């Protein structure tokens, strides 16, 4: 498995003036656009192909990342234009445009992760499930917990309600066919699909021990900046 979809179409509303005229994934972190850190990590983990789902100021992402050869990656783009579809809708558009391989990773465009991706893929392939969610025991440390994990399956997932100890770490692995269960041509949140799949016992889990970082908020951006500089 060598493909990763990066969901990078959102508006950087929480960053405000810190984002300026940039899309969130190009905000500078430790002297470089965030995308540079993310793409370098994916290449180190053995990923060969990246599909960028872009929308808001996506032309800047195309211009900076190009074909991905700077990172020894092959990069293609799926563009929502001005009609934002949400995380689920963006992935469904990639499916409809034939951009997805048989199975692939999904990474949020503001997430900086520390995990062994080949091990994640190996766990997914042995799970027999159409989806895998990486999770970390959170207990309210970084954000609101949103998942139950029994050691093999993510048995419940909800961004809105529930008393949980685990949180979505920021990377998924999906079979292409499961994306067809997302409604076409309408906005949707990927969380809706994941919640239903978890209720049906169709989401494998992979527990991570090292914390995640994100640049979606000023505190998160400051934490990652400090980590990368040290």
Secondary structure as the mmCIF struct_conf table of DSSP 4:
data_model
#
loop_
_struct_conf.conf_type_id
_struct_conf.id
_struct_conf.beg_label_comp_id
_struct_conf.beg_label_asym_id
_struct_conf.beg_label_seq_id
_struct_conf.end_label_comp_id
_struct_conf.end_label_asym_id
_struct_conf.end_label_seq_id
STRN STRN1 UNK A 3 UNK A 8
TURN_TY1_P TURN_TY1_P1 UNK A 13 UNK A 15
HELX_RH_3T_P HELX_RH_3T_P1 UNK A 16 UNK A 18
TURN_TY1_P TURN_TY1_P2 UNK A 19 UNK A 21
BEND BEND1 UNK A 22 UNK A 22
HELX_RH_3T_P HELX_RH_3T_P2 UNK A 24 UNK A 26
BEND BEND2 UNK A 27 UNK A 27
STRN STRN2 UNK A 28 UNK A 29
TURN_TY1_P TURN_TY1_P3 UNK A 30 UNK A 31
STRN STRN3 UNK A 32 UNK A 33
HELX_RH_AL_P HELX_RH_AL_P1 UNK A 34 UNK A 44
TURN_TY1_P TURN_TY1_P4 UNK A 45 UNK A 46
STRN STRN4 UNK A 49 UNK A 54
TURN_TY1_P TURN_TY1_P5 UNK A 56 UNK A 57
HELX_RH_AL_P HELX_RH_AL_P2 UNK A 58 UNK A 65
TURN_TY1_P TURN_TY1_P6 UNK A 66 UNK A 67
BEND BEND3 UNK A 68 UNK A 68
HELX_RH_3T_P HELX_RH_3T_P3 UNK A 69 UNK A 71
TURN_TY1_P TURN_TY1_P7 UNK A 72 UNK A 72
STRN STRN5 UNK A 74 UNK A 79
TURN_TY1_P TURN_TY1_P8 UNK A 81 UNK A 82
BEND BEND4 UNK A 83 UNK A 83
HELX_RH_AL_P HELX_RH_AL_P3 UNK A 86 UNK A 96
TURN_TY1_P TURN_TY1_P9 UNK A 97 UNK A 98
BEND BEND5 UNK A 102 UNK A 102
STRN STRN6 UNK A 103 UNK A 108
TURN_TY1_P TURN_TY1_P10 UNK A 109 UNK A 110
STRN STRN7 UNK A 111 UNK A 112
BEND BEND6 UNK A 115 UNK A 115
HELX_RH_AL_P HELX_RH_AL_P4 UNK A 117 UNK A 127
BEND BEND7 UNK A 130 UNK A 130
STRN STRN8 UNK A 131 UNK A 137
TURN_TY1_P TURN_TY1_P11 UNK A 139 UNK A 140
BEND BEND8 UNK A 141 UNK A 143
STRN STRN9 UNK A 147 UNK A 149
BEND BEND9 UNK A 151 UNK A 152
STRN STRN10 UNK A 153 UNK A 153
STRN STRN11 UNK A 154 UNK A 157
BEND BEND10 UNK A 159 UNK A 161
BEND BEND11 UNK A 165 UNK A 165
STRN STRN12 UNK A 166 UNK A 175
HELX_RH_AL_P HELX_RH_AL_P5 UNK A 176 UNK A 179
TURN_TY1_P TURN_TY1_P12 UNK A 180 UNK A 181
BEND BEND12 UNK A 182 UNK A 182
HELX_LH_PP_P HELX_LH_PP_P1 UNK A 183 UNK A 183
BEND BEND13 UNK A 184 UNK A 186
HELX_RH_AL_P HELX_RH_AL_P6 UNK A 190 UNK A 199
TURN_TY1_P TURN_TY1_P13 UNK A 200 UNK A 201
STRN STRN13 UNK A 203 UNK A 207
BEND BEND14 UNK A 210 UNK A 210
HELX_LH_PP_P HELX_LH_PP_P2 UNK A 211 UNK A 212
STRN STRN14 UNK A 213 UNK A 214
BEND BEND15 UNK A 216 UNK A 217
HELX_RH_AL_P HELX_RH_AL_P7 UNK A 218 UNK A 229
#
